[in-house]
């Protein structure tokens, strides 16, 4: 969230249009369509569609823009698409924006000197209207004909297949990590809404990362792991509490964990508190499932759709 706000601030300083869902910014800068995409917390990509005399850019000529500017760290060319990587030496939005602005000025000056013009990143035409599109998660500058004829979709198609087995592993690992957080909050005597949310997010995100995408099947599988983790976390917390009783100090935690259902039947045990804690953890995690699943699926749809951005 913080990085998204930073990108939005950078876009505002540069007078670029910002897309919150796609996490990119773009503008027409001195006649060139420019897309600004964050690579990570420290690097940004500037994406152009270029051609000269109806020919694709020559990479060695694209490298001229790098000379004399240490912030422009690399350049790659694919078809008519040219990508410059910018590495600012500051984490502040205003300083990053100024670094990107300086890089833009140098790149555009170099492109003009070499005779390169704004063009479709796919076919290289300069005659048609060139606009910025989101093509199944790939933001690029193409002409309407390429978009209409679906040529760009064939190049950038990114409809991932779901690997359920890997997704199960991801959901399990995510639930394991989230379960540790829940047990921590319980051991501190707190039933945290944040813990339940993080448990759900970790399991669903784990499934998505390893499966390739999150489907309704993935939500059901992750939900099973989440609910099981809620029960296990509560029982671990109960075992830790029993370990403090004098009569159980000689038993290890695993043994007490396996005996929790039996020990809960004891006379001096507050069974209502156990079920109350379990209910709260399950309820918070259920809310987390809904919130996380909606957000992840929404982001996937944003990536999958092909549409015009400018």
N, C-alpha and C positions, 0 to 999 in steps of 0.2 A: 504493500500500500504506500509506504514512504517513497519507494522508487517510482511508483506511478505518479505521485504528486510532484516529484522532482522533474520527471519528463514533461508533465503538463506545464510546470513553471518554465522549463527550457523552451518549450514550444511557444508559450506566451511572449517570452523575451524576444524570440526570433520572428514573431508574428506568423508562426506556422499554425495550420489546423491540427488539432489533437483529437485522436480517436481513443477513448478510454478503454473500450473492450479489446481492441486490437493492440493497444499499447504502442502506437506509432504516431508520428507527426509528419506532415507533408506540406509542400508549398510549390508555387511556380516562382523560381528564383532567377531573375534576369533571363527569362525565356526558357529555362530548363525545369522540367518536373523533377523535384527532389523529394525523396522519402527518407525520413530520419527514423532509424530503428535501433533500439538499445540491444547490444549483444550481451552485456552483463552489467555489473555495477560500475565498471570502469571504462567500457568501450561502447562506441556508437558506430552505426553504419550509415553512410550517405549513399543512396542508390539512385543511379541515373539510367535513362534510356538514350543511347547516342548512335549517331551514324555520320559518315562523311562520304559524300559521293555515292550514297546508297550502299556503302560497305560497312561491315562491322568494325568496331574500334580495334586498334592495334595496341596490345597491352604495353609494349615498350613506350609508346607515346603517352599512354595513360599514367605511366610512372613519373612523367615529368612534373606532375603536380605535387608529388611527394617531396621533391628536392627543396631543401631549405626550410621545411616545416616539420619539426620533430613530432608534432601531434598527429600527423597523417602517417600512420604506421604500416599500412599495406593497401594494395589495390588488386582486385581480381576482375576478370572479364569473362562473361559467359554470353555467347551470342552478341546481342547489342546492349546487354545490361552490364553496367560498370559499378562496382561496389568499392567505396573507399572506407577504410576503418580509421576512426578517430579515437585517440586515446588522450583525453585531457589529463592534466596533472593536478586537478583539484576535484573535490567532491561537492563543491557548492554550485547550485544551479546557475547563478549569474556568470560565474567564471567558466563553467562548461559551455554555456551558450555563447560566450565571447570566443572561446576556442573553436567552436563549431563554425561560428560566423567567419572567423579569420580563415579557417580551412576552406570554407565554401568560396570565399572571395578568391583564394589562390587557385582552387580547382577550376572554377568557372573561367578565370582569366586564362588558365592554361588550355582549357577546352576551346575557347574562342580563338586563341593564338594558333591552335592546330587545325582549326576549321571544322570542329565537331558541332553538330546541331542536335536539338532535342528530337528524339525519334522513338518509335515503338521498340520496346525491348525484345520483342519476338521477331517481327519481320523487318524492322529497320526503316520502315517508311517514315517520311517526314511530311507527306502531303495530307494525310488524313488527320482528323482530330485525335490528339494524344491525351489520354487521361490516366489517372491512377486508379487501379482496380485491386480489390482483394480477391485473389484467385486461390481458393481452397487453402487459405492460410499463408499464401505467398503474396506479398504486396509488391506490385510492379507497375510500370508505366507502359501501357500498350494502346494500340489504336482500336477503334470501335469494331473494325472488320475482324480483327483477330479475336476479340472478345465474342462477337456475334457468331463467328464460325467455329468457336470453341477450340481454336488451335492452341491458345494459351493453356486451356484446361488440360489438354493432352500432355503438355510439357510439364506443368506444375501440379498435376493431380496428386492429391495427398490424402485420399480416403483410406485411412489405416484399417487393417483387419484386426479384429480383437483376438488376442491370444489368451484364452481363459485360464489355462494352466499357470502361465506366468502371472496373470492377474490375481489368481488365488494366492500365490506366493507374496505378491505385493500387498494384498489386503491383510495377510497374516502378519507380515513384518510391520506394516503401518499400525495395525491394532496392537502389536506387541509394544511398539514405541509409545503409543497413546496410553496403553495400560500402565506403563511405568509412571507416566504423568499423573494418572488418576490415583494410583496407589500412593504417590507422593503427597497429593493433596489430602487424601484420606488419613494418612499417617500424621498429618499436621492438624487433624481435627476439623478439616474443612471439606465440604462437598462443593466443589467448584463447577460453576457453569462453564468456565473456560476449559476445564479438564475434559468435560463431556464433548465440547465442540472440537477440541484438538484431537481427541480419540477418533471421532467420526471423520474429521478432515484427513488425518494421517492414514486411516485405512482406505478411504475412498481414493485419495490421491495416490497411495501406493498401488492400488489396483490399476488406476489409469496409467501410471508411469510404466508399469511392466506389461500390461495387456495391450497398450497402444491407444486405447480409448475406453471411456466408461459408458457402458450400456445399462439398460434396466436390469439385465442379468447380473452385471457387475455390482449394481447397487444392492441387489438381494444378497449376493455372496458376501459383500463387505458388511452388510447389516448383520448377517449371521455372526461373523467374526466380532463385530462391535458388541453385540448383545452378550456373546460368550465371554468377551473380555470384561464387560461390566460385572458379570457374576464372579469371574475368577478374581478380579481386583477386590471386590467386596470381601471375598473369602480370604484372600491374602491379608487384607487389613484385619479381619477377624482373628486370623491365626497369629498375627503380630500382637494383638491385644491379649489373646490367651497366653502367649509366651511370657507375659509379665506376671501372670498368676503364679503364686508360689508352688502350687501342685503340678504345674506344667513346665517348670523351668528346665527340667532335665530332658525334655523332648525337643527335637529340632523343628524348625519352622515347617519343613515339608510334611513331617508326620502330623503336626497340628493342622496344617492346611487340609490334608486328606480326611481329618476327623472333624472338621468344622460342623457338618450337619449333625453329627452325634453330640458334639460339645454344646451346640445351641439348645439342646434339650435340657441342659442343666438348670437347676433351680435358681441360681444366682445370675442367670444370663438375661439381659434385656433383649428379648427376641424382637420386640417392636422396633427398637432402634436399628437392628440389623436390616429388617425389611424396609424401614423408612429410608435408610441410606441406599439400599439397592434400588428402590423406586426412584429416588432423586437422580442417581447416576444414570439409570436407564432413560429417564425422562429427558435429562440434559443431552444425552447422547442421541436420542431420537430427534431432538430439535437440531442437533448438529448434522445428522444425516440429511435432513430436509434442506437445511441451508447450504451445506457443502455440495450436495448432489445437484441442486438447482444451479449454483454458480459454475460448477465444473461443466455441466451439460451446456449451459449458456455459452461458455467460452468455446466449447467444441463446435457449437453451431456457428459462432462468429468466424471460426477458422475455416469451417467447411464451406460456407456460403461464398459464392462468387458474385461480387457486386461492385458497382462504380463508387469510388470514394470522392472523386473530384471531377 
